[in-house]
Amino acid sequence: MGRKIHPVRLPAALTTAAVLLLAAACGSPGSAGSGAGGGTDPIKVGLVYSKSGPLASYGKQYIEGFQAGLDYATNGSKKIGDRAVEVTEVDDAGDPAKAVSAAKDLIGKGYKILAGSTSSGVATQVAPIAEQNKVLFVSGPAATDAVTGAGTYTFRSGRQTAQDINTAAAFIGDVQGKKVVVFAQDSAFGQANVAGVQAVLGAKGATVEPLLVPASATDFTPFATQAKEAKADLLFVAWAGTTAQAMWTALGQQGVFDATTVVTGLDITATWPAYGPVADKVNFLSHYFAGAAGTDVEKAMTERVTKAGGTVDLFTGDGFTAAQMIVHAAEKGDDADAMVKNLAGWSFDGVKGAMTVRAEDHALLQPMFQAKLTGGATPTAEVVKKLDADAVAPAAAAQK
């Protein structure tokens, strides 16, 4: 979800698995439900996500959102029919090997629903395990496009990279014949972003060129100069790490913002001060930030998260949405094929607005945002434009 496009930012066995007896009800809030076949045995849900590791802050947002979403989807009844939901949290620390081990362990213990996946590397490894064992898998903040179309039993509760890129492109309108330069570090992360922009915008007629900066660079002036001289219609910045502030400062000093439209992804609130004096010159594509949506569901999420002592941020909604999806999927029980049937094609009111699980590949169609930062040293985000789900929808993927 793993970083900056909204880029794709992208041991031992099970450590302590916190087991929460929570319940869920089917349908909409206030509906206790009378289905959930399977007697009174609990419905088991395994959340494998980053409680620790480099994406721990994302994981914290996800679990706070999930807890709020489960409460909301059941209107506090905490049941699906007469069945309690047994939720087990397992920390993968962002390590795919740990996540796979955890997934196999949970499946072996009878869990038929898995969710979480803060990291794209984790999601792409857990999805095949879910498919092989025919259990429902609802991936979380992981943004990789590879989750969409990954299989019959794989879904997602967050956005994907193609939706980020389409949101960025909307700043310049029709990209046919336009020049897009991807300004990124010369690393697997940077190269993945170049490939993603090429795949999405190149297919729409844009000319996409990389401007890759050595990961060891500390002087960004020559690269900023190249970015200005490229005369791009869109400069797409994908950056991760501690050199971000120096990079943004160099772009400002070399007049890049006067020469082209500069777009990057709006990350978690803690990163906003890094933009420094150029913050108000950057155009931001945004998956979500607190207060962006203005929906009743967002208000309900915020109230619950705040009451529990948490803070709403970028990936809180992904956890909330995961809980909504799981409650709906299991309203007639936890048979995997029945849950898939319930989710595929489902439209519902989510935190960001109207959401739809696309039936053919399980992409989660959803609104996205264009945003700006104001306020100097302590910036705040404002919505410039809310883009409808159809405007940023990813191309359909072939279902595996």
NUVEXKE-484618 format. One record per residue (C-alpha): residue in one letter; x, y, z. Coordinates in Angstrom, 3 decimals, always signed. Layout:
N
@baba a | u X | v Y | w Z
...
END
This chain:
400
@baba m | u +0.000 | v +0.000 | w +0.000
@baba g | u +2.580 | v -0.104 | w +0.430
@baba r | u +5.932 | v +4.771 | w -1.509
@baba k | u +4.568 | v +7.752 | w -2.783
@baba i | u +2.449 | v +7.452 | w -5.846
@baba h | u +0.143 | v +7.010 | w -3.847
@baba p | u +2.734 | v +4.783 | w -4.554
@baba v | u +2.802 | v +1.275 | w -3.845
@baba r | u +4.818 | v +1.227 | w -0.731
@baba l | u +4.672 | v -0.293 | w -0.856
@baba p | u +9.930 | v -14.055 | w +12.312
@baba a | u +9.468 | v -17.125 | w +13.807
@baba a | u +6.093 | v -18.677 | w +13.523
@baba l | u +3.002 | v -17.265 | w +15.045
@baba t | u +3.806 | v -15.119 | w +17.989
@baba t | u +1.005 | v -14.028 | w +20.206
@baba a | u -2.290 | v -14.216 | w +18.406
@baba a | u -4.786 | v -12.001 | w +20.098
@baba v | u -8.203 | v -13.580 | w +19.985
@baba l | u -11.173 | v -11.304 | w +20.208
@baba l | u -14.651 | v -12.699 | w +20.437
@baba l | u -16.547 | v -10.293 | w +18.319
@baba a | u -19.748 | v -10.825 | w +16.491
@baba a | u -21.189 | v -9.597 | w +13.339
@baba a | u -24.637 | v -9.261 | w +11.911
@baba c | u -25.638 | v -9.524 | w +8.327
@baba g | u -26.943 | v -6.844 | w +6.027
@baba s | u -27.104 | v -3.211 | w +6.962
@baba p | u -26.617 | v -1.614 | w +10.372
@baba g | u -29.478 | v -2.486 | w +12.650
@baba s | u -30.137 | v -5.826 | w +10.983
@baba a | u -29.382 | v -8.653 | w +13.401
@baba g | u -29.909 | v -11.272 | w +10.725
@baba s | u -31.293 | v -14.743 | w +11.064
@baba g | u -29.023 | v -16.560 | w +8.610
@baba a | u -25.395 | v -17.539 | w +9.136
@baba g | u -25.967 | v -21.239 | w +8.669
@baba g | u -23.772 | v -23.598 | w +10.639
@baba g | u -25.525 | v -23.719 | w +13.974
@baba t | u -23.980 | v -21.701 | w +16.761
@baba d | u -20.324 | v -22.456 | w +16.097
@baba p | u -18.281 | v -19.251 | w +15.802
@baba i | u -17.333 | v -17.863 | w +12.426
@baba k | u -13.541 | v -17.652 | w +12.461
@baba v | u -11.757 | v -14.676 | w +10.878
@baba g | u -7.960 | v -14.458 | w +10.729
@baba l | u -6.441 | v -10.973 | w +10.396
@baba v | u -2.830 | v -11.273 | w +9.218
@baba y | u -1.361 | v -7.777 | w +9.044
@baba s | u +1.554 | v -5.551 | w +10.115
@baba k | u +1.241 | v -5.000 | w +13.849
@baba s | u +5.001 | v -4.387 | w +13.799
@baba g | u +7.646 | v -3.770 | w +11.152
@baba p | u +8.035 | v -0.933 | w +8.630
@baba l | u +4.293 | v -0.674 | w +7.949
@baba a | u +3.144 | v -0.887 | w +11.566
@baba s | u +1.531 | v +2.559 | w +11.406
@baba y | u -0.593 | v +1.369 | w +8.481
@baba g | u -1.477 | v -1.775 | w +10.368
@baba k | u -2.620 | v +0.239 | w +13.376
@baba q | u -4.943 | v +2.285 | w +11.196
@baba y | u -6.283 | v -0.861 | w +9.553
@baba i | u -7.142 | v -2.689 | w +12.783
@baba e | u -8.764 | v +0.373 | w +14.341
@baba g | u -10.902 | v +0.703 | w +11.240
@baba f | u -11.755 | v -3.000 | w +11.236
@baba q | u -12.963 | v -2.912 | w +14.832
@baba a | u -15.081 | v +0.163 | w +14.110
@baba g | u -16.448 | v -1.382 | w +10.929
@baba l | u -17.429 | v -4.596 | w +12.653
@baba d | u -19.316 | v -2.624 | w +15.283
@baba y | u -20.998 | v -0.499 | w +12.596
@baba a | u -21.967 | v -3.365 | w +10.305
@baba t | u -23.652 | v -5.163 | w +13.206
@baba n | u -25.071 | v -2.043 | w +14.859
@baba g | u -23.288 | v -3.191 | w +17.989
@baba s | u -25.069 | v -6.566 | w +18.065
@baba k | u -21.827 | v -8.403 | w +17.334
@baba k | u -23.453 | v -11.382 | w +15.728
@baba i | u -24.085 | v -12.863 | w +12.328
@baba g | u -27.352 | v -14.581 | w +12.980
@baba d | u -26.721 | v -16.548 | w +16.158
@baba r | u -23.018 | v -17.038 | w +15.502
@baba a | u -20.221 | v -15.144 | w +17.202
@baba v | u -17.256 | v -14.140 | w +15.081
@baba e | u -13.904 | v -15.240 | w +16.434
@baba v | u -11.263 | v -12.802 | w +15.168
@baba t | u -7.623 | v -13.763 | w +15.581
@baba e | u -4.937 | v -11.141 | w +14.942
@baba v | u -1.518 | v -12.320 | w +13.769
@baba d | u +1.467 | v -10.043 | w +13.186
@baba d | u +3.278 | v -10.696 | w +9.889
@baba a | u +5.677 | v -7.735 | w +10.404
@baba g | u +5.407 | v -7.123 | w +6.652
@baba d | u +7.243 | v -10.392 | w +5.943
@baba p | u +5.597 | v -12.546 | w +3.238
@baba a | u +7.095 | v -15.738 | w +4.676
@baba k | u +5.566 | v -15.029 | w +8.082
@baba a | u +2.241 | v -14.184 | w +6.469
@baba v | u +2.154 | v -17.416 | w +4.486
@baba s | u +3.021 | v -19.403 | w +7.606
@baba a | u +0.272 | v -17.624 | w +9.536
@baba a | u -2.286 | v -18.161 | w +6.781
@baba k | u -1.547 | v -21.874 | w +6.599
@baba d | u -1.714 | v -22.187 | w +10.381
@baba l | u -5.082 | v -20.424 | w +10.554
@baba i | u -6.520 | v -22.469 | w +7.702
@baba g | u -5.354 | v -25.617 | w +9.461
@baba k | u -7.286 | v -24.517 | w +12.531
@baba g | u -10.510 | v -24.170 | w +10.548
@baba y | u -10.519 | v -20.477 | w +9.658
@baba k | u -12.466 | v -19.881 | w +6.461
@baba i | u -11.947 | v -16.106 | w +6.244
@baba l | u -8.595 | v -14.306 | w +6.036
@baba a | u -8.018 | v -10.562 | w +5.815
@baba g | u -5.321 | v -7.975 | w +6.421
@baba s | u -2.309 | v -7.733 | w +4.084
@baba t | u -0.866 | v -4.314 | w +4.755
@baba s | u +1.972 | v -5.052 | w +2.314
@baba s | u +1.655 | v -5.818 | w -1.390
@baba g | u +4.380 | v -8.447 | w -1.088
@baba v | u +2.284 | v -10.203 | w +1.534
@baba a | u -0.964 | v -9.998 | w -0.414
@baba t | u +0.469 | v -11.597 | w -3.529
@baba q | u +1.780 | v -14.527 | w -1.476
@baba v | u -1.344 | v -15.086 | w +0.630
@baba a | u -3.784 | v -14.987 | w -2.303
@baba p | u -2.555 | v -18.280 | w -3.827
@baba i | u -2.826 | v -19.964 | w -0.424
@baba a | u -6.437 | v -18.820 | w -0.160
@baba e | u -7.179 | v -20.055 | w -3.657
@baba q | u -5.591 | v -23.459 | w -3.071
@baba n | u -7.513 | v -23.968 | w +0.154
@baba k | u -10.772 | v -22.345 | w -0.988
@baba v | u -11.026 | v -19.796 | w +1.817
@baba l | u -12.192 | v -16.202 | w +1.490
@baba f | u -9.337 | v -13.668 | w +1.417
@baba v | u -10.032 | v -9.930 | w +1.702
@baba s | u -6.739 | v -8.113 | w +1.139
@baba g | u -6.273 | v -4.775 | w +2.926
@baba p | u -4.153 | v -1.663 | w +2.221
@baba a | u -1.856 | v -3.536 | w -0.218
@baba a | u -2.151 | v -1.539 | w -3.445
@baba t | u -0.687 | v -3.921 | w -6.002
@baba d | u -2.893 | v -4.411 | w -9.046
@baba a | u -2.020 | v -8.123 | w -8.907
@baba v | u -4.622 | v -8.728 | w -6.183
@baba t | u -7.408 | v -7.849 | w -8.609
@baba g | u -8.179 | v -10.936 | w -10.661
@baba a | u -5.987 | v -13.101 | w -8.422
@baba g | u -8.655 | v -15.750 | w -8.108
@baba t | u -12.183 | v -16.761 | w -7.193
@baba y | u -11.743 | v -16.359 | w -3.443
@baba t | u -9.611 | v -13.185 | w -3.408
@baba f | u -11.065 | v -9.717 | w -2.841
@baba r | u -9.731 | v -6.371 | w -1.633
@baba s | u -10.955 | v -3.684 | w +0.778
@baba g | u -8.581 | v -0.933 | w -0.385
@baba r | u -7.786 | v +0.802 | w -3.640
@baba q | u -5.235 | v -0.368 | w -6.196
@baba t | u -2.345 | v +1.285 | w -8.007
@baba a | u -4.264 | v +1.808 | w -11.246
@baba q | u -6.814 | v +3.917 | w -9.362
@baba d | u -3.985 | v +6.030 | w -7.952
@baba i | u -2.514 | v +6.573 | w -11.409
@baba n | u -5.868 | v +7.398 | w -12.998
@baba t | u -6.437 | v +9.970 | w -10.256
@baba a | u -3.051 | v +11.547 | w -10.987
@baba a | u -3.765 | v +11.651 | w -14.713
@baba a | u -7.042 | v +13.471 | w -14.105
@baba f | u -5.031 | v +16.577 | w -13.220
@baba i | u -4.170 | v +16.996 | w -16.927
@baba g | u -7.304 | v +15.563 | w -18.520
@baba d | u -7.014 | v +13.371 | w -21.617
@baba v | u -3.462 | v +11.948 | w -21.647
@baba q | u -3.492 | v +11.026 | w -25.343
@baba g | u -0.319 | v +12.490 | w -26.845
@baba k | u +0.840 | v +13.908 | w -23.486
@baba k | u +4.307 | v +13.410 | w -21.987
@baba v | u +4.476 | v +11.911 | w -18.502
@baba v | u +7.780 | v +11.701 | w -16.634
@baba v | u +8.049 | v +9.413 | w -13.613
@baba f | u +10.506 | v +10.930 | w -11.122
@baba a | u +11.554 | v +8.157 | w -8.751
@baba q | u +14.432 | v +6.418 | w -7.049
@baba d | u +16.322 | v +3.814 | w -9.064
@baba s | u +15.129 | v +0.902 | w -6.980
@baba a | u +12.613 | v -1.906 | w -7.234
@baba f | u +10.038 | v +0.495 | w -5.815
@baba g | u +10.807 | v +3.223 | w -8.351
@baba q | u +10.938 | v +0.836 | w -11.287
@baba a | u +7.613 | v -0.676 | w -10.248
@baba n | u +6.072 | v +2.770 | w -10.355
@baba v | u +7.486 | v +3.420 | w -13.819
@baba a | u +6.012 | v +0.120 | w -14.977
@baba g | u +2.661 | v +0.934 | w -13.401
@baba v | u +2.396 | v +4.359 | w -15.025
@baba q | u +3.473 | v +2.894 | w -18.359
@baba a | u +0.863 | v +0.161 | w -18.133
@baba v | u -2.009 | v +2.488 | w -17.240
@baba l | u -1.248 | v +5.766 | w -19.031
@baba g | u +0.817 | v +4.318 | w -21.874
@baba a | u -2.240 | v +2.271 | w -22.791
@baba k | u -4.198 | v +5.522 | w -23.018
@baba g | u -1.772 | v +7.110 | w -25.477
@baba a | u +0.659 | v +8.925 | w -23.181
@baba t | u +4.406 | v +8.890 | w -23.696
@baba v | u +5.919 | v +7.731 | w -20.403
@baba e | u +9.577 | v +8.348 | w -19.588
@baba p | u +11.481 | v +7.452 | w -16.404
@baba l | u +13.766 | v +9.867 | w -14.579
@baba l | u +15.399 | v +7.591 | w -12.049
@baba v | u +17.596 | v +8.935 | w -9.255
@baba p | u +20.292 | v +6.737 | w -7.645
@baba a | u +19.069 | v +5.559 | w -4.258
@baba s | u +22.330 | v +6.776 | w -2.729
@baba a | u +21.945 | v +10.350 | w -4.013
@baba t | u +21.943 | v +13.228 | w -1.524
@baba d | u +22.270 | v +16.156 | w -3.950
@baba f | u +19.091 | v +16.357 | w -5.992
@baba t | u +19.798 | v +19.594 | w -7.869
@baba p | u +20.969 | v +17.968 | w -11.129
@baba f | u +17.963 | v +15.644 | w -11.178
@baba a | u +15.576 | v +18.495 | w -10.461
@baba t | u +17.141 | v +20.383 | w -13.367
@baba q | u +16.566 | v +17.385 | w -15.632
@baba a | u +12.949 | v +17.240 | w -14.475
@baba k | u +12.449 | v +20.884 | w -15.455
@baba e | u +14.165 | v +20.474 | w -18.806
@baba a | u +12.066 | v +17.389 | w -19.636
@baba k | u +9.114 | v +19.712 | w -20.364
@baba a | u +6.625 | v +17.067 | w -19.271
@baba d | u +2.887 | v +17.645 | w -19.160
@baba l | u +2.871 | v +15.676 | w -15.909
@baba l | u +5.702 | v +14.928 | w -13.489
@baba f | u +4.663 | v +11.913 | w -11.459
@baba v | u +6.751 | v +11.703 | w -8.272
@baba a | u +7.130 | v +8.338 | w -6.537
@baba w | u +9.452 | v +8.664 | w -3.561
@baba a | u +10.077 | v +6.769 | w -0.353
@baba g | u +12.461 | v +7.293 | w +2.530
@baba t | u +14.226 | v +9.963 | w +4.529
@baba t | u +15.497 | v +12.029 | w +1.579
@baba a | u +12.017 | v +13.177 | w +0.599
@baba q | u +12.297 | v +16.662 | w +2.088
@baba a | u +15.629 | v +17.349 | w +0.359
@baba m | u +14.183 | v +16.118 | w -2.931
@baba w | u +11.108 | v +18.343 | w -2.689
@baba t | u +13.258 | v +21.333 | w -1.743
@baba a | u +15.419 | v +20.800 | w -4.836
@baba l | u +12.366 | v +20.628 | w -7.110
@baba g | u +11.198 | v +23.939 | w -5.675
@baba q | u +14.582 | v +25.641 | w -5.977
@baba q | u +14.961 | v +24.629 | w -9.615
@baba g | u +11.530 | v +25.967 | w -10.597
@baba v | u +10.027 | v +22.611 | w -11.488
@baba f | u +6.599 | v +23.598 | w -10.154
@baba d | u +6.475 | v +26.531 | w -12.560
@baba a | u +7.387 | v +24.311 | w -15.512
@baba t | u +4.988 | v +21.380 | w -15.183
@baba t | u +2.141 | v +19.815 | w -13.215
@baba v | u +3.682 | v +17.891 | w -10.321
@baba v | u +1.631 | v +15.084 | w -8.779
@baba t | u +2.336 | v +12.611 | w -5.987
@baba g | u +0.368 | v +10.488 | w -3.554
@baba l | u -0.814 | v +11.886 | w -0.233
@baba d | u +0.574 | v +9.597 | w +2.452
@baba i | u -0.315 | v +9.371 | w +6.144
@baba t | u -0.687 | v +12.577 | w +8.147
@baba a | u +2.696 | v +12.223 | w +9.862
@baba t | u +4.487 | v +12.665 | w +6.514
@baba w | u +2.868 | v +15.944 | w +5.508
@baba p | u +5.438 | v +18.302 | w +7.091
@baba a | u +8.161 | v +16.756 | w +4.867
@baba y | u +6.936 | v +18.776 | w +1.885
@baba g | u +8.158 | v +21.919 | w +3.596
@baba p | u +7.710 | v +25.224 | w +1.757
@baba v | u +6.551 | v +23.566 | w -1.494
@baba a | u +3.586 | v +21.809 | w +0.108
@baba d | u +1.042 | v +24.172 | w -1.425
@baba k | u +2.555 | v +23.699 | w -4.911
@baba v | u +2.171 | v +19.921 | w -5.047
@baba n | u -0.932 | v +18.314 | w -6.523
@baba f | u -1.924 | v +15.277 | w -4.501
@baba l | u -3.802 | v +12.173 | w -5.527
@baba s | u -5.474 | v +10.789 | w -2.443
@baba h | u -6.959 | v +7.453 | w -1.550
@baba y | u -8.341 | v +8.950 | w +1.660
@baba f | u -7.609 | v +11.297 | w +4.541
@baba a | u -9.666 | v +12.123 | w +7.609
@baba g | u -12.699 | v +14.201 | w +6.675
@baba a | u -12.252 | v +13.799 | w +2.906
@baba a | u -15.476 | v +11.954 | w +2.143
@baba g | u -18.164 | v +13.796 | w +4.079
@baba t | u -20.408 | v +10.714 | w +4.170
@baba d | u -22.595 | v +9.391 | w +6.953
@baba v | u -20.535 | v +6.204 | w +6.983
@baba e | u -17.334 | v +8.205 | w +7.425
@baba k | u -18.929 | v +10.027 | w +10.342
@baba a | u -19.919 | v +6.717 | w +11.931
@baba m | u -16.390 | v +5.373 | w +11.501
@baba t | u -14.803 | v +8.495 | w +12.942
@baba e | u -17.057 | v +8.451 | w +15.997
@baba r | u -16.228 | v +4.825 | w +16.756
@baba v | u -12.485 | v +5.107 | w +16.158
@baba t | u -12.220 | v +8.289 | w +18.214
@baba k | u -14.267 | v +6.817 | w +21.059
@baba a | u -11.899 | v +3.850 | w +21.181
@baba g | u -8.899 | v +6.191 | w +21.460
@baba g | u -7.726 | v +5.893 | w +17.855
@baba t | u -7.127 | v +8.407 | w +15.077
@baba v | u -8.591 | v +8.263 | w +11.577
@baba d | u -5.969 | v +8.299 | w +8.819
@baba l | u -5.154 | v +6.984 | w +5.358
@baba f | u -5.917 | v +3.284 | w +5.865
@baba t | u -8.569 | v +3.377 | w +8.586
@baba g | u -11.241 | v +3.060 | w +5.933
@baba d | u -9.635 | v -0.058 | w +4.460
@baba g | u -10.118 | v -1.883 | w +7.748
@baba f | u -13.657 | v -0.556 | w +8.112
@baba t | u -14.528 | v -1.694 | w +4.583
@baba a | u -13.026 | v -5.139 | w +5.213
@baba a | u -15.375 | v -5.617 | w +8.155
@baba q | u -18.373 | v -4.515 | w +6.066
@baba m | u -17.429 | v -6.997 | w +3.354
@baba i | u -16.898 | v -9.893 | w +5.737
@baba v | u -20.177 | v -9.315 | w +7.558
@baba h | u -22.036 | v -9.227 | w +4.257
@baba a | u -20.192 | v -12.235 | w +2.856
@baba a | u -20.980 | v -14.447 | w +5.841
@baba e | u -24.609 | v -13.519 | w +6.340
@baba k | u -25.659 | v -17.000 | w +5.226
@baba g | u -22.720 | v -18.820 | w +6.757
@baba d | u -19.022 | v -19.263 | w +6.103
@baba d | u -19.129 | v -21.623 | w +3.152
@baba a | u -16.497 | v -20.140 | w +0.835
@baba d | u -18.457 | v -20.419 | w -2.402
@baba a | u -21.535 | v -18.872 | w -0.799
@baba m | u -19.441 | v -15.991 | w +0.542
@baba v | u -17.956 | v -15.367 | w -2.906
@baba k | u -21.434 | v -15.290 | w -4.391
@baba n | u -22.534 | v -12.745 | w -1.784
@baba l | u -19.604 | v -10.411 | w -2.453
@baba a | u -19.174 | v -10.543 | w -6.230
@baba g | u -21.136 | v -7.649 | w -7.712
@baba w | u -22.145 | v -6.232 | w -4.310
@baba s | u -22.730 | v -2.463 | w -4.120
@baba f | u -22.803 | v -0.703 | w -0.757
@baba d | u -22.338 | v +2.601 | w +1.024
@baba g | u -18.752 | v +2.820 | w +2.247
@baba v | u -16.612 | v +5.385 | w +4.023
@baba k | u -15.701 | v +7.108 | w +0.741
@baba g | u -19.167 | v +6.836 | w -0.806
@baba a | u -20.711 | v +4.332 | w -3.212
@baba m | u -18.553 | v +1.199 | w -3.529
@baba t | u -18.946 | v -1.818 | w -5.810
@baba v | u -17.136 | v -5.145 | w -5.883
@baba r | u -16.751 | v -5.713 | w -9.612
@baba a | u -18.075 | v -9.189 | w -10.287
@baba e | u -15.662 | v -10.255 | w -13.016
@baba d | u -12.349 | v -9.579 | w -11.238
@baba h | u -13.251 | v -8.400 | w -7.698
@baba a | u -11.763 | v -4.913 | w -8.143
@baba l | u -13.214 | v -2.566 | w -5.537
@baba l | u -14.645 | v +0.350 | w -7.495
@baba q | u -14.595 | v +3.485 | w -5.336
@baba p | u -14.247 | v +7.262 | w -5.423
@baba m | u -10.807 | v +8.858 | w -5.210
@baba f | u -9.714 | v +12.378 | w -4.302
@baba q | u -7.521 | v +15.171 | w -5.591
@baba a | u -6.193 | v +17.213 | w -2.693
@baba k | u -3.921 | v +20.043 | w -1.613
@baba l | u -2.042 | v +20.864 | w +1.582
@baba t | u -2.255 | v +24.231 | w +3.287
@baba g | u -1.079 | v +25.627 | w +6.599
@baba g | u +2.696 | v +25.794 | w +6.342
@baba a | u +4.662 | v +23.906 | w +9.008
@baba t | u +1.563 | v +22.123 | w +10.300
@baba p | u -0.281 | v +21.399 | w +7.063
@baba t | u -3.861 | v +20.297 | w +6.706
@baba a | u -5.423 | v +18.579 | w +3.701
@baba e | u -8.330 | v +19.846 | w +1.650
@baba v | u -10.284 | v +18.120 | w -1.106
@baba v | u -9.876 | v +19.797 | w -4.497
@baba k | u -12.117 | v +17.327 | w -6.299
@baba k | u -13.803 | v +14.026 | w -5.587
@baba l | u -13.621 | v +11.663 | w -8.552
@baba d | u -16.409 | v +9.159 | w -9.082
@baba a | u -15.568 | v +5.471 | w -9.057
@baba d | u -16.145 | v +5.120 | w -12.799
@baba a | u -13.719 | v +7.952 | w -13.576
@baba v | u -10.779 | v +6.133 | w -11.986
@baba a | u -11.812 | v +2.510 | w -12.456
@baba p | u -8.985 | v +0.115 | w -13.320
@baba a | u -9.105 | v -1.839 | w -16.553
@baba a | u -10.730 | v -5.216 | w -16.020
@baba a | u -8.290 | v -7.983 | w -15.143
@baba a | u -8.525 | v -11.557 | w -16.353
@baba q | u -9.639 | v -13.670 | w -13.406
@baba k | u -7.244 | v -16.498 | w -12.629
END
